[in-house]
């Protein structure tokens, strides 16, 4: 199946710093990528929808100035957590949507962010 | 509002069969997905249903009834590695995925 990668897989940073997470579709072009956040024992929460070449669409309650998303190419989207705080510690997962017979989202392996 | 319900936790025995139910109420319907998620990992795609009926794929089968807003995931010949959370997700009229909270499946020897 389609492969999506994320980098880094784990990151620990100090409060107040910024962290960039990359999401790449390795064997297909993804015009749309999604960024999710997962809290322990809870469902995935959609943060934003990223379309190549245009501004991301953020879900209600997600601060666009704090979570910067750039979808620079058909295979790369980045999420930058700016001025990170301990409450931003979470598991961040991206997905890329294929188009075709079945419009399926394939997920990256996720990035575990810990803010000290 | 949009809502997806599935049991929080289920327990089954290795080698047995288990059925995980999912009911949904969404604005529009463009397909239902089942994903498997092991602890600390991202979800992996299991199945997709857009028409009523049963889709079989190896040990896993998924059923959909659009009129009832209902789906189930059937896992046969359970193995210990099947211990995971199973997420039901529906694509709504805007092609957004609406997620259930997941069912934690515990397999016992």
Interface residues (C-beta under 8 A of the other chain):
Chain A: X1 X34 X42 X43 X44 X46 X49 X91 X93 X102 X103 X104 X105 X106 X107 X108 X109 X110 X112
Chain B: X30 X31 X33 X35 X40 X41 X42 X43 X44 X45 X48 X87 X91 X95 X96 X97 X99 X100 X101 X102
